Amino acid sequence: MEETIILFLTVHNMTVAELADRYKVDHETLLNALSGRNKNMKSVIKRIAMDINGGG
């Protein structure tokens, strides 16, 4: 899931902060979640990945 989000950011030339704003979460928290340092954000990571994959 994290890989999907990172690829999405790269392809769309977006920052983590821009994506965090879309999902109303703190950008540092999202960045830590993407790097695996914050397991509490798993539901947000899953929701973002599902949206990217067209399932949300």
PDB file of N, CA, C, O and CB in Angstrom:
ATOM      1  N   MET A   1       0.815  -1.195   0.000  1.00  0.00           N
ATOM      2  CA  MET A   1       0.000   0.000   0.000  1.00  0.00           C
ATOM      3  C   MET A   1       0.861   1.263   0.000  1.00  0.00           C
ATOM      4  O   MET A   1       0.600   2.208  -0.744  1.00  0.00           O
ATOM      5  CB  MET A   1      -0.928  -0.004   1.199  1.00  0.00           C
ATOM      6  N   GLU A   2       1.886   1.262   0.844  1.00  0.00           N
ATOM      7  CA  GLU A   2       2.765   2.423   0.904  1.00  0.00           C
ATOM      8  C   GLU A   2       3.450   2.669  -0.431  1.00  0.00           C
ATOM      9  O   GLU A   2       3.618   3.813  -0.854  1.00  0.00           O
ATOM     10  CB  GLU A   2       3.806   2.242   1.997  1.00  0.00           C
ATOM     11  N   GLU A   3       3.846   1.576  -1.095  1.00  0.00           N
ATOM     12  CA  GLU A   3       4.516   1.702  -2.382  1.00  0.00           C
ATOM     13  C   GLU A   3       3.596   2.340  -3.422  1.00  0.00           C
ATOM     14  O   GLU A   3       4.037   3.150  -4.236  1.00  0.00           O
ATOM     15  CB  GLU A   3       4.993   0.333  -2.868  1.00  0.00           C
ATOM     16  N   THR A   4       2.332   1.973  -3.388  1.00  0.00           N
ATOM     17  CA  THR A   4       1.345   2.538  -4.312  1.00  0.00           C
ATOM     18  C   THR A   4       1.257   4.048  -4.129  1.00  0.00           C
ATOM     19  O   THR A   4       1.220   4.801  -5.103  1.00  0.00           O
ATOM     20  CB  THR A   4      -0.040   1.890  -4.096  1.00  0.00           C
ATOM     21  N   ILE A   5       1.224   4.473  -2.892  1.00  0.00           N
ATOM     22  CA  ILE A   5       1.112   5.899  -2.597  1.00  0.00           C
ATOM     23  C   ILE A   5       2.369   6.644  -3.037  1.00  0.00           C
ATOM     24  O   ILE A   5       2.279   7.727  -3.616  1.00  0.00           O
ATOM     25  CB  ILE A   5       0.863   6.118  -1.099  1.00  0.00           C
ATOM     26  N   ILE A   6       3.525   6.076  -2.769  1.00  0.00           N
ATOM     27  CA  ILE A   6       4.777   6.721  -3.159  1.00  0.00           C
ATOM     28  C   ILE A   6       4.872   6.830  -4.679  1.00  0.00           C
ATOM     29  O   ILE A   6       5.296   7.861  -5.202  1.00  0.00           O
ATOM     30  CB  ILE A   6       5.983   5.940  -2.602  1.00  0.00           C
ATOM     31  N   LEU A   7       4.482   5.779  -5.383  1.00  0.00           N
ATOM     32  CA  LEU A   7       4.478   5.837  -6.849  1.00  0.00           C
ATOM     33  C   LEU A   7       3.499   6.894  -7.355  1.00  0.00           C
ATOM     34  O   LEU A   7       3.807   7.635  -8.288  1.00  0.00           O
ATOM     35  CB  LEU A   7       4.120   4.464  -7.439  1.00  0.00           C
ATOM     36  N   PHE A   8       2.326   6.961  -6.742  1.00  0.00           N
ATOM     37  CA  PHE A   8       1.335   7.967  -7.111  1.00  0.00           C
ATOM     38  C   PHE A   8       1.904   9.368  -6.948  1.00  0.00           C
ATOM     39  O   PHE A   8       1.755  10.210  -7.833  1.00  0.00           O
ATOM     40  CB  PHE A   8       0.068   7.809  -6.267  1.00  0.00           C
ATOM     41  N   LEU A   9       2.557   9.619  -5.813  1.00  0.00           N
ATOM     42  CA  LEU A   9       3.148  10.935  -5.567  1.00  0.00           C
ATOM     43  C   LEU A   9       4.195  11.266  -6.621  1.00  0.00           C
ATOM     44  O   LEU A   9       4.265  12.396  -7.106  1.00  0.00           O
ATOM     45  CB  LEU A   9       3.775  10.991  -4.168  1.00  0.00           C
ATOM     46  N   THR A  10       4.998  10.286  -6.968  1.00  0.00           N
ATOM     47  CA  THR A  10       6.053  10.492  -7.954  1.00  0.00           C
ATOM     48  C   THR A  10       5.479  10.792  -9.333  1.00  0.00           C
ATOM     49  O   THR A  10       5.889  11.750  -9.989  1.00  0.00           O
ATOM     50  CB  THR A  10       6.957   9.270  -8.021  1.00  0.00           C
ATOM     51  N   VAL A  11       4.540   9.979  -9.764  1.00  0.00           N
ATOM     52  CA  VAL A  11       3.952  10.138 -11.105  1.00  0.00           C
ATOM     53  C   VAL A  11       3.218  11.476 -11.230  1.00  0.00           C
ATOM     54  O   VAL A  11       3.254  12.110 -12.285  1.00  0.00           O
ATOM     55  CB  VAL A  11       2.980   8.973 -11.408  1.00  0.00           C
ATOM     56  N   HIS A  12       2.557  11.901 -10.162  1.00  0.00           N
ATOM     57  CA  HIS A  12       1.776  13.131 -10.206  1.00  0.00           C
ATOM     58  C   HIS A  12       2.550  14.347  -9.691  1.00  0.00           C
ATOM     59  O   HIS A  12       1.992  15.434  -9.545  1.00  0.00           O
ATOM     60  CB  HIS A  12       0.513  12.958  -9.400  1.00  0.00           C
ATOM     61  N   ASN A  13       3.833  14.150  -9.421  1.00  0.00           N
ATOM     62  CA  ASN A  13       4.694  15.233  -8.951  1.00  0.00           C
ATOM     63  C   ASN A  13       4.065  15.970  -7.770  1.00  0.00           C
ATOM     64  O   ASN A  13       4.035  17.200  -7.728  1.00  0.00           O
ATOM     65  CB  ASN A  13       4.979  16.215 -10.090  1.00  0.00           C
ATOM     66  N   MET A  14       3.564  15.190  -6.813  1.00  0.00           N
ATOM     67  CA  MET A  14       2.927  15.739  -5.615  1.00  0.00           C
ATOM     68  C   MET A  14       3.837  15.560  -4.422  1.00  0.00           C
ATOM     69  O   MET A  14       4.699  14.682  -4.402  1.00  0.00           O
ATOM     70  CB  MET A  14       1.566  15.070  -5.355  1.00  0.00           C
ATOM     71  N   THR A  15       3.634  16.398  -3.437  1.00  0.00           N
ATOM     72  CA  THR A  15       4.354  16.238  -2.176  1.00  0.00           C
ATOM     73  C   THR A  15       3.460  15.506  -1.181  1.00  0.00           C
ATOM     74  O   THR A  15       2.245  15.414  -1.358  1.00  0.00           O
ATOM     75  CB  THR A  15       4.800  17.617  -1.607  1.00  0.00           C
ATOM     76  N   VAL A  16       4.085  14.995  -0.146  1.00  0.00           N
ATOM     77  CA  VAL A  16       3.330  14.349   0.928  1.00  0.00           C
ATOM     78  C   VAL A  16       2.392  15.370   1.569  1.00  0.00           C
ATOM     79  O   VAL A  16       1.269  15.033   1.947  1.00  0.00           O
ATOM     80  CB  VAL A  16       4.289  13.736   1.994  1.00  0.00           C
ATOM     81  N   ALA A  17       2.845  16.596   1.688  1.00  0.00           N
ATOM     82  CA  ALA A  17       2.014  17.643   2.287  1.00  0.00           C
ATOM     83  C   ALA A  17       0.736  17.872   1.482  1.00  0.00           C
ATOM     84  O   ALA A  17      -0.339  18.044   2.057  1.00  0.00           O
ATOM     85  CB  ALA A  17       2.804  18.950   2.394  1.00  0.00           C
ATOM     86  N   GLU A  18       0.850  17.875   0.152  1.00  0.00           N
ATOM     87  CA  GLU A  18      -0.336  18.057  -0.697  1.00  0.00           C
ATOM     88  C   GLU A  18      -1.321  16.905  -0.521  1.00  0.00           C
ATOM     89  O   GLU A  18      -2.530  17.118  -0.431  1.00  0.00           O
ATOM     90  CB  GLU A  18       0.075  18.175  -2.176  1.00  0.00           C
ATOM     91  N   LEU A  19      -0.797  15.692  -0.474  1.00  0.00           N
ATOM     92  CA  LEU A  19      -1.665  14.533  -0.289  1.00  0.00           C
ATOM     93  C   LEU A  19      -2.287  14.552   1.106  1.00  0.00           C
ATOM     94  O   LEU A  19      -3.464  14.232   1.270  1.00  0.00           O
ATOM     95  CB  LEU A  19      -0.878  13.225  -0.507  1.00  0.00           C
ATOM     96  N   ALA A  20      -1.509  14.921   2.092  1.00  0.00           N
ATOM     97  CA  ALA A  20      -2.019  15.007   3.464  1.00  0.00           C
ATOM     98  C   ALA A  20      -3.164  16.019   3.551  1.00  0.00           C
ATOM     99  O   ALA A  20      -4.158  15.781   4.237  1.00  0.00           O
ATOM    100  CB  ALA A  20      -0.885  15.399   4.440  1.00  0.00           C
ATOM    101  N   ASP A  21      -3.020  17.137   2.860  1.00  0.00           N
ATOM    102  CA  ASP A  21      -4.087  18.139   2.851  1.00  0.00           C
ATOM    103  C   ASP A  21      -5.379  17.575   2.276  1.00  0.00           C
ATOM    104  O   ASP A  21      -6.463  17.852   2.788  1.00  0.00           O
ATOM    105  CB  ASP A  21      -3.656  19.365   2.053  1.00  0.00           C
ATOM    106  N   ARG A  22      -5.267  16.798   1.232  1.00  0.00           N
ATOM    107  CA  ARG A  22      -6.458  16.180   0.618  1.00  0.00           C
ATOM    108  C   ARG A  22      -7.199  15.283   1.594  1.00  0.00           C
ATOM    109  O   ARG A  22      -8.428  15.203   1.565  1.00  0.00           O
ATOM    110  CB  ARG A  22      -6.063  15.372  -0.614  1.00  0.00           C
ATOM    111  N   TYR A  23      -6.452  14.609   2.457  1.00  0.00           N
ATOM    112  CA  TYR A  23      -7.059  13.651   3.385  1.00  0.00           C
ATOM    113  C   TYR A  23      -7.167  14.189   4.802  1.00  0.00           C
ATOM    114  O   TYR A  23      -7.483  13.451   5.736  1.00  0.00           O
ATOM    115  CB  TYR A  23      -6.262  12.373   3.397  1.00  0.00           C
ATOM    116  N   LYS A  24      -6.906  15.465   4.952  1.00  0.00           N
ATOM    117  CA  LYS A  24      -7.058  16.150   6.242  1.00  0.00           C
ATOM    118  C   LYS A  24      -6.271  15.480   7.361  1.00  0.00           C
ATOM    119  O   LYS A  24      -6.788  15.266   8.458  1.00  0.00           O
ATOM    120  CB  LYS A  24      -8.520  16.209   6.623  1.00  0.00           C
ATOM    121  N   VAL A  25      -5.008  15.151   7.069  1.00  0.00           N
ATOM    122  CA  VAL A  25      -4.108  14.601   8.083  1.00  0.00           C
ATOM    123  C   VAL A  25      -2.830  15.437   8.094  1.00  0.00           C
ATOM    124  O   VAL A  25      -2.511  16.122   7.123  1.00  0.00           O
ATOM    125  CB  VAL A  25      -3.790  13.087   7.804  1.00  0.00           C
ATOM    126  N   ASP A  26      -2.116  15.367   9.195  1.00  0.00           N
ATOM    127  CA  ASP A  26      -0.862  16.084   9.332  1.00  0.00           C
ATOM    128  C   ASP A  26       0.183  15.480   8.399  1.00  0.00           C
ATOM    129  O   ASP A  26       0.323  14.259   8.338  1.00  0.00           O
ATOM    130  CB  ASP A  26      -0.373  16.052  10.791  1.00  0.00           C
ATOM    131  N   HIS A  27       0.922  16.325   7.669  1.00  0.00           N
ATOM    132  CA  HIS A  27       1.864  15.795   6.676  1.00  0.00           C
ATOM    133  C   HIS A  27       3.018  15.041   7.322  1.00  0.00           C
ATOM    134  O   HIS A  27       3.505  14.069   6.743  1.00  0.00           O
ATOM    135  CB  HIS A  27       2.410  16.924   5.821  1.00  0.00           C
ATOM    136  N   GLU A  28       3.469  15.452   8.495  1.00  0.00           N
ATOM    137  CA  GLU A  28       4.544  14.716   9.162  1.00  0.00           C
ATOM    138  C   GLU A  28       4.073  13.336   9.606  1.00  0.00           C
ATOM    139  O   GLU A  28       4.823  12.363   9.535  1.00  0.00           O
ATOM    140  CB  GLU A  28       5.063  15.505  10.366  1.00  0.00           C
ATOM    141  N   THR A  29       2.838  13.262  10.060  1.00  0.00           N
ATOM    142  CA  THR A  29       2.266  11.978  10.464  1.00  0.00           C
ATOM    143  C   THR A  29       2.134  11.049   9.265  1.00  0.00           C
ATOM    144  O   THR A  29       2.438   9.860   9.358  1.00  0.00           O
ATOM    145  CB  THR A  29       0.897  12.182  11.132  1.00  0.00           C
ATOM    146  N   LEU A  30       1.677  11.595   8.133  1.00  0.00           N
ATOM    147  CA  LEU A  30       1.556  10.785   6.920  1.00  0.00           C
ATOM    148  C   LEU A  30       2.928  10.319   6.441  1.00  0.00           C
ATOM    149  O   LEU A  30       3.091   9.163   6.050  1.00  0.00           O
ATOM    150  CB  LEU A  30       0.849  11.580   5.809  1.00  0.00           C
ATOM    151  N   LEU A  31       3.902  11.203   6.470  1.00  0.00           N
ATOM    152  CA  LEU A  31       5.252  10.834   6.070  1.00  0.00           C
ATOM    153  C   LEU A  31       5.799   9.714   6.957  1.00  0.00           C
ATOM    154  O   LEU A  31       6.409   8.769   6.456  1.00  0.00           O
ATOM    155  CB  LEU A  31       6.176  12.056   6.126  1.00  0.00           C
ATOM    156  N   ASN A  32       5.587   9.814   8.252  1.00  0.00           N
ATOM    157  CA  ASN A  32       6.027   8.759   9.167  1.00  0.00           C
ATOM    158  C   ASN A  32       5.286   7.453   8.904  1.00  0.00           C
ATOM    159  O   ASN A  32       5.868   6.374   9.016  1.00  0.00           O
ATOM    160  CB  ASN A  32       5.820   9.193  10.619  1.00  0.00           C
ATOM    161  N   ALA A  33       4.016   7.545   8.558  1.00  0.00           N
ATOM    162  CA  ALA A  33       3.249   6.336   8.245  1.00  0.00           C
ATOM    163  C   ALA A  33       3.783   5.671   6.980  1.00  0.00           C
ATOM    164  O   ALA A  33       3.906   4.448   6.923  1.00  0.00           O
ATOM    165  CB  ALA A  33       1.755   6.671   8.079  1.00  0.00           C
ATOM    166  N   LEU A  34       4.097   6.471   5.972  1.00  0.00           N
ATOM    167  CA  LEU A  34       4.622   5.918   4.724  1.00  0.00           C
ATOM    168  C   LEU A  34       5.986   5.268   4.919  1.00  0.00           C
ATOM    169  O   LEU A  34       6.336   4.322   4.214  1.00  0.00           O
ATOM    170  CB  LEU A  34       4.718   7.007   3.670  1.00  0.00           C
ATOM    171  N   SER A  35       6.743   5.775   5.866  1.00  0.00           N
ATOM    172  CA  SER A  35       8.068   5.205   6.126  1.00  0.00           C
ATOM    173  C   SER A  35       8.014   4.053   7.114  1.00  0.00           C
ATOM    174  O   SER A  35       9.038   3.431   7.399  1.00  0.00           O
ATOM    175  CB  SER A  35       9.003   6.275   6.647  1.00  0.00           C
ATOM    176  N   GLY A  36       6.821   3.760   7.643  1.00  0.00           N
ATOM    177  CA  GLY A  36       6.669   2.637   8.555  1.00  0.00           C
ATOM    178  C   GLY A  36       6.892   2.975  10.013  1.00  0.00           C
ATOM    179  O   GLY A  36       6.871   2.081  10.860  1.00  0.00           O
ATOM    180  N   ARG A  37       7.104   4.237  10.326  1.00  0.00           N
ATOM    181  CA  ARG A  37       7.358   4.633  11.715  1.00  0.00           C
ATOM    182  C   ARG A  37       6.088   4.895  12.504  1.00  0.00           C
ATOM    183  O   ARG A  37       6.148   5.033  13.725  1.00  0.00           O
ATOM    184  CB  ARG A  37       8.219   5.862  11.745  1.00  0.00           C
ATOM    185  N   ASN A  38       4.941   4.967  11.844  1.00  0.00           N
ATOM    186  CA  ASN A  38       3.683   5.241  12.538  1.00  0.00           C
ATOM    187  C   ASN A  38       2.638   4.233  12.088  1.00  0.00           C
ATOM    188  O   ASN A  38       2.004   4.404  11.047  1.00  0.00           O
ATOM    189  CB  ASN A  38       3.198   6.694  12.269  1.00  0.00           C
ATOM    190  N   LYS A  39       2.466   3.198  12.869  1.00  0.00           N
ATOM    191  CA  LYS A  39       1.514   2.139  12.522  1.00  0.00           C
ATOM    192  C   LYS A  39       0.064   2.550  12.794  1.00  0.00           C
ATOM    193  O   LYS A  39      -0.860   1.891  12.318  1.00  0.00           O
ATOM    194  CB  LYS A  39       1.841   0.872  13.301  1.00  0.00           C
ATOM    195  N   ASN A  40      -0.146   3.626  13.548  1.00  0.00           N
ATOM    196  CA  ASN A  40      -1.500   4.074  13.867  1.00  0.00           C
ATOM    197  C   ASN A  40      -2.226   4.650  12.657  1.00  0.00           C
ATOM    198  O   ASN A  40      -3.447   4.806  12.683  1.00  0.00           O
ATOM    199  CB  ASN A  40      -1.454   5.107  14.968  1.00  0.00           C
ATOM    200  N   MET A  41      -1.506   4.960  11.624  1.00  0.00           N
ATOM    201  CA  MET A  41      -2.098   5.562  10.428  1.00  0.00           C
ATOM    202  C   MET A  41      -2.453   4.522   9.371  1.00  0.00           C
ATOM    203  O   MET A  41      -2.770   4.889   8.239  1.00  0.00           O
ATOM    204  CB  MET A  41      -1.147   6.583   9.836  1.00  0.00           C
ATOM    205  N   LYS A  42      -2.410   3.250   9.706  1.00  0.00           N
ATOM    206  CA  LYS A  42      -2.643   2.186   8.730  1.00  0.00           C
ATOM    207  C   LYS A  42      -3.987   2.346   8.020  1.00  0.00           C
ATOM    208  O   LYS A  42      -4.080   2.079   6.822  1.00  0.00           O
ATOM    209  CB  LYS A  42      -2.580   0.827   9.416  1.00  0.00           C
ATOM    210  N   SER A  43      -5.027   2.775   8.732  1.00  0.00           N
ATOM    211  CA  SER A  43      -6.342   2.919   8.103  1.00  0.00           C
ATOM    212  C   SER A  43      -6.335   4.036   7.062  1.00  0.00           C
ATOM    213  O   SER A  43      -6.985   3.917   6.024  1.00  0.00           O
ATOM    214  CB  SER A  43      -7.415   3.197   9.166  1.00  0.00           C
ATOM    215  N   VAL A  44      -5.608   5.115   7.329  1.00  0.00           N
ATOM    216  CA  VAL A  44      -5.516   6.212   6.358  1.00  0.00           C
ATOM    217  C   VAL A  44      -4.718   5.765   5.142  1.00  0.00           C
ATOM    218  O   VAL A  44      -5.094   6.055   4.007  1.00  0.00           O
ATOM    219  CB  VAL A  44      -4.864   7.463   6.997  1.00  0.00           C
ATOM    220  N   ILE A  45      -3.618   5.060   5.380  1.00  0.00           N
ATOM    221  CA  ILE A  45      -2.802   4.530   4.282  1.00  0.00           C
ATOM    222  C   ILE A  45      -3.648   3.612   3.406  1.00  0.00           C
ATOM    223  O   ILE A  45      -3.591   3.687   2.179  1.00  0.00           O
ATOM    224  CB  ILE A  45      -1.565   3.767   4.829  1.00  0.00           C
ATOM    225  N   LYS A  46      -4.422   2.757   4.037  1.00  0.00           N
ATOM    226  CA  LYS A  46      -5.273   1.820   3.290  1.00  0.00           C
ATOM    227  C   LYS A  46      -6.323   2.580   2.471  1.00  0.00           C
ATOM    228  O   LYS A  46      -6.574   2.242   1.314  1.00  0.00           O
ATOM    229  CB  LYS A  46      -5.968   0.825   4.259  1.00  0.00           C
ATOM    230  N   ARG A  47      -6.928   3.598   3.067  1.00  0.00           N
ATOM    231  CA  ARG A  47      -7.961   4.383   2.366  1.00  0.00           C
ATOM    232  C   ARG A  47      -7.366   5.123   1.174  1.00  0.00           C
ATOM    233  O   ARG A  47      -7.967   5.144   0.100  1.00  0.00           O
ATOM    234  CB  ARG A  47      -8.626   5.389   3.330  1.00  0.00           C
ATOM    235  N   ILE A  48      -6.199   5.727   1.346  1.00  0.00           N
ATOM    236  CA  ILE A  48      -5.549   6.444   0.249  1.00  0.00           C
ATOM    237  C   ILE A  48      -5.190   5.479  -0.880  1.00  0.00           C
ATOM    238  O   ILE A  48      -5.435   5.768  -2.051  1.00  0.00           O
ATOM    239  CB  ILE A  48      -4.285   7.174   0.752  1.00  0.00           C
ATOM    240  N   ALA A  49      -4.609   4.330  -0.523  1.00  0.00           N
ATOM    241  CA  ALA A  49      -4.239   3.340  -1.536  1.00  0.00           C
ATOM    242  C   ALA A  49      -5.468   2.832  -2.290  1.00  0.00           C
ATOM    243  O   ALA A  49      -5.423   2.650  -3.507  1.00  0.00           O
ATOM    244  CB  ALA A  49      -3.499   2.165  -0.884  1.00  0.00           C
ATOM    245  N   MET A  50      -6.563   2.603  -1.566  1.00  0.00           N
ATOM    246  CA  MET A  50      -7.790   2.156  -2.230  1.00  0.00           C
ATOM    247  C   MET A  50      -8.309   3.216  -3.194  1.00  0.00           C
ATOM    248  O   MET A  50      -8.745   2.893  -4.299  1.00  0.00           O
ATOM    249  CB  MET A  50      -8.868   1.818  -1.192  1.00  0.00           C
ATOM    250  N   ASP A  51      -8.262   4.481  -2.780  1.00  0.00           N
ATOM    251  CA  ASP A  51      -8.700   5.564  -3.670  1.00  0.00           C
ATOM    252  C   ASP A  51      -7.838   5.628  -4.924  1.00  0.00           C
ATOM    253  O   ASP A  51      -8.352   5.807  -6.029  1.00  0.00           O
ATOM    254  CB  ASP A  51      -8.657   6.913  -2.937  1.00  0.00           C
ATOM    255  N   ILE A  52      -6.532   5.480  -4.752  1.00  0.00           N
ATOM    256  CA  ILE A  52      -5.616   5.524  -5.888  1.00  0.00           C
ATOM    257  C   ILE A  52      -5.899   4.379  -6.855  1.00  0.00           C
ATOM    258  O   ILE A  52      -5.844   4.555  -8.072  1.00  0.00           O
ATOM    259  CB  ILE A  52      -4.160   5.466  -5.407  1.00  0.00           C
ATOM    260  N   ASN A  53      -6.199   3.213  -6.305  1.00  0.00           N
ATOM    261  CA  ASN A  53      -6.465   2.036  -7.120  1.00  0.00           C
ATOM    262  C   ASN A  53      -7.904   2.000  -7.646  1.00  0.00           C
ATOM    263  O   ASN A  53      -8.287   1.049  -8.326  1.00  0.00           O
ATOM    264  CB  ASN A  53      -6.181   0.785  -6.319  1.00  0.00           C
ATOM    265  N   GLY A  54      -8.694   3.019  -7.339  1.00  0.00           N
ATOM    266  CA  GLY A  54     -10.059   3.092  -7.861  1.00  0.00           C
ATOM    267  C   GLY A  54     -11.079   2.322  -7.044  1.00  0.00           C
ATOM    268  O   GLY A  54     -12.188   2.080  -7.519  1.00  0.00           O
ATOM    269  N   GLY A  55     -10.733   1.935  -5.834  1.00  0.00           N
ATOM    270  CA  GLY A  55     -11.654   1.154  -5.023  1.00  0.00           C
ATOM    271  C   GLY A  55     -12.314   1.933  -3.914  1.00  0.00           C
ATOM    272  O   GLY A  55     -12.962   1.345  -3.048  1.00  0.00           O
ATOM    273  N   GLY A  56     -12.165   3.248  -3.920  1.00  0.00           N
ATOM    274  CA  GLY A  56     -12.681   4.031  -2.810  1.00  0.00           C
ATOM    275  C   GLY A  56     -13.717   4.979  -3.154  1.00  0.00           C
ATOM    276  O   GLY A  56     -14.218   5.689  -2.282  1.00  0.00           O
TER     277      GLY A  56
END
